[in-house]
Amino acid sequence: MLVGGIRFVLGKIAAAVDAELNDDSRLREELLAAQMRLELGELTQEEFARLEADVLARLREIRARQLGEAGQPMKPGDFKVTGVEATADFEHE
């Protein structure tokens, strides 16, 4: 029972680490914050360029991991629409 509990906890930790490694939203927020700091004069253009290069490299790594997990990127024709949902609010007189 103890081993099962430890396995469960370690599985949750591994899932959280994997999600963090593949989540690009934090990096996009970091880049946006850096752009704001540049506009406010808190960063020089050189500091911003270094930070931007680092963030973009990490974004490329995430994208490469995502493509590696899924195989090849999707191409036109590789997908099929299986349904459409639509709503309309018409007023009848």
Secondary structure, DSSP 8 states (H G I E B T S, - for coil): -HHHHHHHHHHHHHHHHHHHHT--HHHHHHHHHHHHHHHTTSS-HHHHHHHHHHHHHHHHHHHHHHHHHHSS---TTS---------------
